[in-house]
Amino acid sequence: MRQAEFESVSRVIAVMIARGFLKLQFVGSHQKGFTFNEILVAINVIVIAILGYSLSTVGVIRGNLTNDNITIAINLAQDKMEQLKAQKQLVNDDRCPSAGDHAITATGTPNGIFDRCWRIFDSPLGPQLKQIDVVISWRDHENREIVVSTLVYSE
């Protein structure tokens, strides 16, 4: 008796499930295009991809600016170093940080972002050696500074 009841209940459930699938196929066959929710999900995926790309692009641009400024700073330091080395007589001089060239551009003219100062002092490595330090500092998205040093033999 119980087995007969179970079989009849399982047949009823099977028929209900089959009717449900038939209704799904019937409703789905008349649908054309995308639902509003599907469009929203697609837009969100696209926006997240574009946002990730733009953030990496900002990082690349910032890195390029930093590299450009480092190159300019090295050139400014090298120019001043050559000027100081060309002097006949090197005298001890400390122009850091208060004196020197302030707010210069890549060509050394005023109204730039770079500060340049220098020090000339006796080297501890020998009595006739002078050490020259040229310091370039600037601010792009953070404070930066490079120091270029050399030794010069003076008679």
N, C-alpha and C positions, 0 to 999 in steps of 0.2 A: 504494500500500500504506500509506503513512504517513497519507494522508488518511482512509482507511477506519478505521485505528486511532483517529485523532483524533475521528472522528464517533462511534465506539462509546463512547469514553471520555466525550465530552461528553454522550451520551445517559444514561450511567450516573450522571454527576454531576447532571444535570437531574432524574432520577428520585429521587435521594437528597435533593436540595433540596426537591422537591415533597413527599416523605414527611415531611420535617422540619417543613414548614409545616403539613401536615395534623395532625401530632401536637401542635404548638403550639396550633392552634385547638381541638383536642379537649380538651387539658388546661385551657386558658383558659376554656372554656365551662362547666366544672364549678366554677370558683372563685367563691366568694361572699364579699363583704366586702373588708377591706383587710389587707395583710400587716403584720406587726409593724414592719418597716423603714419602711413608708410612714407608719405612725402616729408613729413616732419623728421622722421628718423633719418632719411637720406640727406636732408639738409644739415642735420646735426653732424653727421659723419663727415660731410664735405667741409663744414666750418671748422671742425676740430683738425682736419688735415691741413687746411690753409693756415690756421693759427700756429700749428707746430712748425710749418715751413717759414712763416714770417718771423717767429722767434729765433730760429736758427739763422735767418738772414740778418737780423739785427746783431747777433753775435759776430757774424763774419764782418759786417760793416765796422763794428767797434774795434775788432782786431786789426782791420786794415788801417783805420785811423791811428791806432797805437803804433803800428809798424811804421807808418809814414812819419809820425812825430819822432820816433826813435832815430830814424834815418836822418832827419833834419838836425836833431840834437847832436848826433855824431859828427855831421858835417860842420856844424857851428863850432864844436869843440876842436876839431881838426884845424879849422881856419885860424882860431885864436892860438892854438899850439904852434902853428907854423909862424905866425907873427911874433910870438914870444921867442921862439928859437932863433929867429933871424936877427935879434938884437945883438949888438957887439958885446955889450957888457950886461950880464944879468945881475940885478940887484934884488935882494930879498924883498918880497912884496906880498901882502895878504889883502886881497880884494874880495874875500868871501865873508859873509854873504851881503854885507851892506853896500859895498862898492861894486864896480863892474858894469856890465850892460844889462839893463832891465827892460822887460817888455819888448823884445826884439822879434823880428820875423825870421823866416828861413834865409833871407838875404842879409840879415844883420841890421835892417832898417827898423825904426821905431814902430810901435803899435802892434806888437805880436804877443805870443803867449809864452815865449822863452825868456829865461833869465840866465845870464852867463857871468861867471866870476872865475877868478884864478888865484893861485898861490904859487909863489916862487920861494923856495927855502933851501938851506944847506942839507944835502943828503947825508944820512948817517953812514952811508957806504964808502965815503971817501972825502978827503978835504977839498978837492977841486970839482966835485960833482954837485950840481944843483938839480933839485927835483921840481918839476912843474906839474901842477894839478889844475885841470880846467874842469869846472863843474857846470853842467847845464841842468836846469830844473824847469818844469812846466806842469800844467794841470790840464788834462783832458777830462776823463771821467774819474780820475783819481790823481793824487800828487805823484809825480815821477821825477827821477833824478839819475843822471849818469855822470861818472867821473872818468876822465881820461888823464893818465899820468905818463910822464917820461922823465928820463935822466939826461942831463946835458953836461958835457965837460966844459968847464970854463977856466980860462987861464988867469 
